[in-house]
Amino acid sequence: MIAINHAPHLPKTFNRLAWSNLAAQSAEQIALAAAPIVAVLLLGVGEGRTGALQTALTLPFILFAIPAGLFADRISRRWLMAGAEGLRAAALFAILLLIWLDLLSLPLLAVLGFVAVCGTVAYSVAAPALVPSLVTPQLLPAANARIELARTIAFAGGPALGGVLVGWLGAAPAFGFAAALSVIAVVLLSGIYEPVRAPAPRRHPLQEIREGANFVLHHPLLRPVFITQFIFNTASFLLLAVFVPYAVRRLGLSATGVGITLGMYGAGMVAGALLATRVMRRLAFGTVIGLGPVTGFIAAGVMALTTVIPSPWLAGLSFFLLGAGPILWVISTTTLRQSVTPPSLLGRVSAINIMSYGARPLGSALGAIVGGFYGAEACLYLAAIIFGAQALVILLSPAVSLARQPEMVGEPAQA
């Protein structure tokens, strides 16, 4: 039994996964931060070409999430994750070698960065599908909180560390350090025991993809979660697309002030991840699911308020709330997904969840269009309206009525 006043004790094999996740996420963030810096400082490229580089580094999430989900449901998830991290390490070591040989070019950096992010996608899809086989259903919220805490720490500290490594030591050590972290992640994964799953019947890939999509889009709990997440990603990237010029022009922030304000997002994520297990123990499961979207709406309202009261403190509070509330959403909805999805479908369902990230370019494009015609203030009002829509979707769904975490489902009966 888990004591109410003590943190739950997670199995050693899961702790290896958690440390591996921290190493893998840190490698990703350091490399993602170092790539554009290297492109500008070492290769001398301009804004347009760095934009093309960033596109190459985000495309794998759209192109390869579904194939990664198929593999996660067909083969060992642990070996898929280890192979993905090995692929990322190889790509990063190749960048390191090209820098040493003075042969690195923007196309090579983009291709190798693309390959490295493909490893990120496979790891990110397989990890949530692996967790339920390593812990009991009662420990799923705590395990997901630990995974998200590692991701949050990497998200908050990785870009800064990447910039410092490039600035102090040069480009090569930054990629070398990231590659070494990927190798550590592989080593940690090698010590994990993954229970053997029954072999899945081989069918046409499109049939398997359709099965995963139909499960999500027809499930009364998962469908509103997916829609809410898609709308949330659109609204959050609409806000982010215009915040920096708005903060400088309207709020009078310096570059340092903008960085500190944006850093409140990471601080909120860390705070939310640290408190998640305690919050989920004290509140109804459905209430926690609703907290994230509602907090996102409040955060957007606070940001819109800065158009009337131009205070950097309000902007910082907005970003803190935007980090703290939605991290509870990620942890609770991941637990929900793991509980109601048959084990043989978890990889594809996890992949469909990641496909909701495809709304991020939509939000950025919306910010560019609306901001260009009507200004940043209009974007902030529009973001608040869209955040309100995602809160409404989840509040009208049966997910917020759940008193407790659903019972784990098994495999459906075979005909």
Summary of the structure (lengths in Angstrom):
residues: 415
radius of gyration: 21.1
end to end distance: 37.9
largest distance: 66.0
contacts: 1524
relative contact order: 0.14
helix: 81%
strand: 0%
